[in-house]
Amino acid sequence: MNMMNNNPVGIFDSGVGGLTVAQAIRQLLPNENLIYFGDTAHLPYGDKSRETIISYASKITRFLIGQKCKVIVVACNTASANAYEAIQEEAGNRAVVVDVINPVVTYVATKTEYKNIGIIGTKATINSGTYEKKIKALNPQIAVSSLATPMFVPMIEEGFIYDDISNAIIRSYLSKPELQDIDGLILGCTHYPIIKNQISKFYSFELDVIDSSAIVANYLRALLSEKKLLSTETNSNYKFIVSDYTEYFQVITKLFFEEDIRLEKKNLW
């Protein structure tokens, strides 16, 4: 057994979006201890500069390594697209780094049914071109159509879900010419699975809407197994830390984890 087996899995995002990944990990790996860091003081990351995103992500990585995390899951597409190398450098050999883009790219590039894949994400994720570059590198045959949907994160963080406002915004983005004739849509932001049902509904549930959370959880399970780092504990615990307290974060966390969650506020800056 590896000494680090029962060390926690660290997960971070700018806000509540990464909880979609945390929940998928908990369902697939119920024995793992989780530490979740939501950088609510700085959200959304999607309209920040690359340098700023790198600086936030590096600081959070340092904090999670201080918490003895064996893995850092970058549960944020914006940070994955802009700060992955910096996070790896910060982690060194002290923790394994898993991002949310590479597992999804591999999944999409190996599926023969995709000819024209759509991607929606924050401005920073879409402008980085990371998805497109990586998909093309693995499968040059796939056409990639990208669209920045910057209103989605603030809309979700403000709790506008399942109502007329969110439906109007979703309809407005998804009917844009960039996303016509696609045969699959990557939700290139971990917040978006929260509105996956409404997105699928726009396509009359006939389009393959690709949710990264389950793909990342499967990837993590295979990785931990391969590195012999799976937890041997049976009573796992979850810790939720935010850089700024928001009531909505508490509500969403309870919704995902179906239990009362105590949020810890910690300002790393």
N, C-alpha and C positions, 0 to 999 in steps of 0.2 A: 504493500500500500504506500502511496505517495504521501509524504508529510502534509502536503497542501490540500489533500482531498476535501476536507471539511471546511476549508476557507470559503468565504462567500464569493458569489458571482456579483460583480459590480456592474450596474447598468446606469447610463445617464442620458438625459435629453434636456432640451430647453424648457420643457413643460410636461404636460400630461401625455403627450403622444407616445413616449417610450413605454408607457404603462401597457400599451397593446403588446409590446415585445415581452415585457416582464410577465404579463399574464400567460402568454403562450409558453414561456420558459417554465413557469410554475406548473402549468398543466402537463407538460411533457417531462419535466424533471422535478417532481414534487419533493425530492430529498435535498435539493440544493438550498443553501442559505442565500438570500438576496439582499443587496443593499442598493437602493434606488436613489439617484440624485437628480432632482428636477431643478434646473437653473431658472426658476421662475422670475428672478430679479432681472434677467437679461432677455427674456423671450420677446418677440420671436427672433430666432437666429437668422432666419431667411433673408432679412434685409440688412444684415451686418456685413462689414468687409471681411475678406478672407483672413487678414491679420488679427482682427478682433475675435473671430470664431476660433482661430488657432490658440489665441491667448486664453480664452475661456476654457476650451477643451483640455488644454495642457494642465491648467490649474485643477480642474476636476479630476483628471487622471491621477495627478500627484496625490490628491486627497484620497481617492479610492485605493491607491496602492498603500497609502498609510493605514488604511482600514484592513490591510492584508488580503485584498481581493486576488483570487487566483486568475480570474478572467475579467477583462474590461469589455463590456458590450456597449458599443457606441450606438445607442438606440435612437439615433438622429441622423437623417439623411444629409442634412446641411453640414454637420460636423464630419460625417463619413466622407463627404465629397471634398471638403476643404481642409480637413485637419488630420486625416488618417495617418499619414507619415509622421507628423509631429507627435501624435498620440503613441504610435509604436515606439518612437524614439524615447519618449518620456517613460514608457513602461519598461523598455529594455528587456532584460530576461526575467524581470520580476513578476510579470503577468502576461497572459496570452491576450491579444487584442482581436476582437471580432467586430466587424462593422456590419451595417445593414445593406450595403450595396453589393459587395462581391457575391454573397450567397444567392441573391436574387438574379444577378447577371448570369451566373452559372446555370441556374434553373431555367431561365428564359432561353439562353443560347443553345441549350441542348434539346429543346422541344421543337419538333419538326413542324408543328401546326402554326407557329408564328411566322408570318411573312412581313407584317407591318405592326410594330409594337408602339403603343402610345405610352408616354411618361408624363405624369403630372407631379409637380413638386414646388418647393419654394423658389424664389428668384435665384438665391445663392446656389442651390442644387442644380437647377436647370442651366444657369449661366456657366457653371463649372464644366458642363459637357461630360461629366464623369460616366454617367450611365451609357451614353451613346458611344463614347470611346471604347469602353470595356465590352459592350455587347458586340460592336463591330470587330474588335480584336479577336473575339471567340467565334463569331459567326458573321462574316461580311455580307451574307445573303439577306440578313434581316434589315428591313427599312425601319428607321427609328424616327418617331414624331414626338417632339417635346413641347410642353406648354407650362409656363410658370402660372401657378394659381395662388398668388400671395394672400388672397382674402381668406382662404380656408383655415389657416392656423389661428388668426385672431378670432374668427367666427367660432371655432371649436372651443378655444380657451375662454371665450365669453359665454359659452353655454348655448349658442344658437344652433341647436341640433333638432332635427325632426320638425321643423316649422317652416312657415312660408318664406322667411328670410333666407334660411339656408338652402331651401329648394330653388329659390330664384337665383342665388349665386351659383349653385351647382349647375343649373340649366344654362346660365349665361356662359360659364367657362367651357362646359363640355360640348356645347353646340358650335364652338369656334372651328374654323376651317382646318386648323392644325390636327384636329383629332378625328377627322372624317376617315372612313375606310380602314380603321384599325381593327386588328383581330385579337388584341389583348391590351389591357391597360395596367401599367405598373403604378401602384400607389407609392410614389417616390418620396413619401414623408410619413413618419410613424404616427402622426396625428390622423391621417386619412382613413385608416380602418374604422375609426369611430363613426365615419359617415359612409362606410362601404355600402351599406344597404341602400342608401339614397342614390349613390353613384350607380350601383347595379340596376336600380329601378329606372334610372334615366335611359339605360340601354335595354329596358324591358327584360332584364335578367338573362340576356342572350350573349353578353360579351364576357370573356374571361377577365375578371378584375383580380389582379394579382396583389395579394396582401403579404407584405414582407415578413410579418411577425411569425407566422407558422414556419416559413422557410428558414428564418434565422434560428428559431428554436430547434428545428431538426438538425441544422448545421452544427449548432452548439453541442447537441447531444452526441453527434458523431465525433466531434473534435475532442470533447472531454473523455469519451470512451477510448479513443485512439491514444490520447496522452495519459491514459490511466488516472484521470483526475476526477472521476465521478464521485460524488459524495456518498459516504457510507452511513450517514446519519438518517434517522427516521423522523425526528421531530425538528423540521426546518424552521427557521425564523426569518421574518422579513422586516427590513428597516427602511423607512422612507424619509429622505432628507430633502428639504427645499431651501433655496437661497432666499426666498421671500414667501411668506405665507399667503396663500389665496384660498378663499373658501371653496371655490370651484374645484381646486385640486383635491381637497378633502372629499368632496362629493363624488368626483370621478373615480378616485382611488377606492372608495367604498363600493361603488358600482362594479368595478373590475374584480376586486378581491373579496367581495361579498362578506366583508367583516369590518368592524370599526378599526380604523387605522390611526395610529398616533403619528402625526407629522412632527419631525424635528426640524427646527429652523437653524440653518448654519450659513453664515456669510463668509465665504472664502476670500472675499476681496477687501 
